[in-house]
Amino acid sequence: MKTIKTFGKTLPLAALLSATAFAGAEAHVSFLDKEASQESTILATLQVPHGCDGKATTEVRVKLPEGFVFAKPQPKAGWELEVIKGDYQKTYDNHGDKVKTGAIEIRWKNGNLSDDFYDTFVIQGKVSGVEAGTSLAFPVIQMCGDAVASWDQVAKDGGDPHGMKSPAPLLKVVAGDSHGHDHDMAGMDMSGMGAAAPAGETVKAGDLEISGGFAKAMLPGQPVGGGFFTVKNSGQTDDRLLSVTSPVSGEVQIHAMETKDNVMRMRQLKDGVAIAAGETVKLEPGNLHLMFQKVKTPFKQGDTVPVTLIFEKAGKVDLVLQVLSAQGR
């Protein structure tokens, strides 16, 4: 059931009534597209239309149902990203690989979505092994500071969820027309699956050699893009990549992906990346990478993205990233 509660506090009755008032028709967390074909890879787009009793949303947690697999969340500017991994109940085929574990919960954290606005939270995943006519429930926890709203009610035996005060977002599975072929719609691939090395330019700056630069094509309206390259330090002195700029985006951040205790987290490296003497550092999917914020025009395959890398010792280095497909090929 939906609950509105505070950590260590008790809300007065009037506040509780007000907090539950927003659960009316079409006011709950729901999917933009409410249907998905069997054995298809989709962008499941959750709509968050308001906060909790006027408070800004600061965290959104989504539990993923069995049958929605190989999930990859889309990063959001100003939010931290956490992926909880665990075991699937069944084994799934991923292009010939048998997969038994993967993301089971996605968390966007430490953001600030005002009650005056709405936003979307996107997860790419594959609908697999699910019969047509089945509805997959995605329970959502919406946190607003010390207040919590749970959107987790699921009707029994396929009953009508419209009378519920806090229904979980549902995705209805319909008969597939893809004949089992999986169409990847990812805007950013964070899985760490090896991307084919592009024929990007090689730039030298002192003892540094920067090569293999590429970016991934973005979906229209996608707010962030990913960039990658390799830096080799052939010298005897350590260097550091301090920051990156680009005329095609409002901000470029350096991010790292880390997995610990089956939890994958993405964090910004505000101090940059060390390039030790004699070492090679790769920015690649699922690891270190650039995140382009406030992109002016979505990256399209075949285009180029100019960037300026700022090193502690080597100084400014201009590099052009080749835009490959959304899968990095």
Steps between C-alpha positions, in 0.01 A plus 500: 500500500598860457630651821606851588731501796791686649817360650483556874191725476122463509289704259173650627177360353441805281845462346443132436171571325665766291789271416269228371288742300747500211434130434192577293434401143793557263702651784705194588837384369438322169663395173499730198448194277292241678553209257803303388539216251627158597875446465565868426749745646325819605551830675266477800428865580356576843317829551521667843232772495543659844676487834372388840252741655672794331852382577763453229586145392856411599514128421318253277537124552363251248480124559527300180272200447606159378482503123646849463870423466838642397387836641709814454381831648546833324708741710343833595684826546514592869409152624717217629432158353499168683425158353421208731588164346374156593394159368225449245250222565571362153790496257479734201676502166698813418629459144617146573613558860301338780433766763374425851566832676443865425343824620200447726460854633593847369545806721538863396622680813579843644311691235254787530179487296268780612136422564427766236649285223490147365783289359568161347732220610607257227612137518600296199422132535379192317158343548580129486321176581169674574166386358293746299228657711716503815545828685841557659490710817786738583457610865636851554613674819495880468699680769466869579751573775348342811170415328443180303230403249472134399338416167479124538139379497437218252153366421457127556440262211508774241234711668434864418763723666320829431323507835826473692644804674862408436530258207840377391590603144398221262644393166264281296674241284347455155568242231835568338549565131878491499524118463736482791744764378619745760517864393728700728373855554757605757608860510794416726641150541636467853534124500870484435447283192807571285445769237674467166803727485425797275745644253531822700788740472815470710626817667833543681571754772843466657526148638127438461334324208120523475329261260181308418265784585129436442157599624171312479200608299218638717125461477307820416434688822753299702660749741845344534761341275803276558857543378806272509870495406839358607793692653852351499774662710840401358694741722661481841265750664144454621230720350129550568196566285344789692193588294336490158302759305304490176311762299216252437395465866453720801728287718720192467559290810740211560321203655595158633289185531571277799344174615523391864288235672287466185423873504616708204545870562593788274685797648654816368879528527531867591876467548546348155687183402864420576715401199798331663840488329528197273131418535201497263157614614189406303169682514257231387136388543431366847810662648650849481317721250407854407143616558380787284237704684249742343579383149383758245431251218484120550807321366430319173698212354755632252535839669798617704523650848787744568639501854784676680684288755678694775796319656697610804835492319426450130256792500213533253456233232234517229345167399220402262274209600338296224129434566428130463168319542319499832663161565852635435546332162 
